Amino acid sequence: MKALSKTYKTSLMLVIALACMIAASSISALAVPPNEAFYTYTGENLSGACCFSWNDAVTVTEPTAITPVVLTWTTEYVAHAFYLVGLSVNNGPCTAFGARTLAPTLQGDQVETTSFQWVVPKSVLVKGKNTFTVCGGEVAPSSPPIQLGIRSYAARLSK
């Protein structure tokens, strides 16, 4: 009876240790290198015709075999006009790689939250370092400034 109990305890300890190792490895797999993530609490007002840099940037280093990059940009904002949002890849022109319109907020100065997810094809990328900067601007001339609040921005190589 004691031998069975000792075997059971040993097996139970191994199962618990294995579960802890799996949990720890899955958490570390979600970690993003610092240059591939951007976060700010700083609000800012932006105005101007499309398109100019909004200064939110992340960098990804491509391996030997270039793969598409998935970028997710999230912001709080207040806008009284339509704004276009895009990406400048390696200081190139502001380009839409997916959704690109920030609509006016519904009720005056009510803060809205939105996210954009873009997939940049490998044909646009270079081996080594690639920098992705959020850019955009007013659709109609002389629109009121857009107010950006808390923002986050992350990049991931696709597999």
C-alpha positions in Angstrom: 0.0 0.0 0.0 2.8 2.4 0.9 4.6 1.6 -2.4 1.4 2.5 -4.4 1.0 5.7 -2.4 4.7 6.7 -3.1 4.3 6.0 -6.8 1.1 8.0 -6.9 2.8 11.0 -5.2 5.8 10.8 -7.6 3.4 10.7 -10.6 1.4 13.6 -9.3 4.5 15.7 -8.7 5.7 15.0 -12.3 2.3 16.0 -13.7 2.3 19.3 -11.7 5.8 20.1 -12.7 5.0 19.4 -16.4 1.9 21.6 -16.2 3.9 24.5 -14.7 6.5 24.2 -17.4 3.9 24.3 -20.1 2.2 27.3 -18.6 5.5 29.2 -18.2 6.6 28.5 -21.8 3.2 29.7 -23.2 3.5 33.0 -21.3 7.0 33.6 -22.6 5.9 32.8 -26.1 3.5 35.8 -25.9 6.3 38.3 -25.0 7.1 40.9 -27.6 10.6 42.3 -27.9 10.8 45.9 -26.9 11.5 47.3 -30.4 8.4 45.5 -31.7 6.1 47.3 -29.3 5.1 50.9 -28.6 2.9 52.2 -25.8 2.2 55.8 -24.6 -0.1 57.5 -22.2 0.7 60.8 -23.8 -2.1 62.5 -25.6 -1.4 64.7 -28.6 -3.3 66.9 -31.1 -2.5 66.3 -34.8 -3.6 68.4 -37.7 -2.7 68.6 -41.4 -3.6 67.3 -44.7 -2.8 63.6 -45.4 -0.2 62.4 -45.0 2.4 63.0 -42.4 4.1 61.0 -39.6 2.2 60.5 -36.4 5.5 59.3 -34.8 4.3 56.0 -33.5 6.9 53.5 -34.7 8.0 49.9 -34.3 10.9 48.0 -35.8 11.1 44.3 -36.8 14.2 42.5 -38.0 13.5 40.1 -40.8 15.3 36.8 -40.9 17.0 35.6 -44.0 13.7 34.5 -45.5 11.4 37.5 -45.5 7.9 37.0 -44.2 4.9 39.3 -44.0 4.5 41.5 -40.9 1.3 41.9 -38.9 0.9 45.2 -37.2 -1.8 46.2 -34.7 -2.3 49.9 -33.7 -4.9 50.8 -31.1 -5.8 54.4 -30.0 -8.3 56.4 -28.1 -9.3 59.5 -30.1 -11.6 62.5 -30.5 -12.2 63.7 -34.1 -14.7 66.1 -35.6 -13.8 65.1 -39.2 -12.7 62.0 -41.1 -9.0 61.2 -40.9 -6.9 58.7 -42.9 -4.4 56.4 -41.2 -1.7 54.3 -42.9 1.8 53.1 -42.6 5.1 54.4 -43.8 7.5 51.4 -44.2 11.2 52.3 -44.0 10.4 56.0 -44.4 8.5 55.3 -47.6 5.2 56.9 -48.6 2.1 56.7 -46.3 0.3 53.6 -47.6 -2.9 51.7 -46.6 -2.3 48.0 -46.0 -5.9 47.5 -44.8 -8.5 49.7 -43.1 -7.5 53.4 -43.2 -10.4 55.6 -42.0 -10.9 57.1 -38.6 -14.5 58.4 -38.5 -15.6 61.4 -36.5 -16.6 60.7 -32.9 -20.3 60.3 -32.5 -21.0 62.8 -29.7 -18.8 65.8 -29.7 -15.9 65.3 -27.4 -16.7 61.7 -26.5 -13.6 59.6 -26.6 -13.8 56.6 -29.0 -11.4 53.6 -29.2 -10.4 51.9 -32.4 -7.9 49.4 -33.6 -6.3 48.8 -37.0 -4.6 45.6 -38.0 -2.5 45.7 -41.1 -0.6 43.0 -43.0 2.5 44.3 -44.8 3.4 41.9 -47.7 6.9 40.6 -48.0 7.3 42.4 -51.4 7.5 45.7 -49.5 10.0 44.5 -46.9 13.8 44.2 -46.8 16.1 41.7 -45.2 17.2 43.0 -41.8 15.6 46.0 -40.1 12.2 47.3 -41.2 10.6 50.3 -39.5 6.8 50.9 -39.5 5.6 54.4 -38.7 1.9 55.3 -38.3 1.0 58.2 -40.6 -2.1 60.0 -41.8 -4.0 63.2 -41.9 -7.1 65.1 -42.7 -9.4 64.0 -45.5 -10.9 67.5 -45.9 -8.7 70.6 -45.7 -8.8 72.8 -42.6 -10.5 70.1 -40.4 -10.1 70.5 -36.6 -7.2 68.6 -35.1 -7.6 65.0 -34.1 -6.8 64.3 -30.4 -5.1 61.0 -29.8 -5.0 59.5 -26.3 -3.5 56.3 -25.0 -2.0 54.3 -27.8 -0.4 50.9 -28.3 1.3 49.4 -31.4 2.8 46.0 -31.9 4.4 44.1 -34.7 4.8 40.4 -35.3 6.4 38.4 -38.0 3.9 36.0 -39.6 4.7 32.3 -39.8 
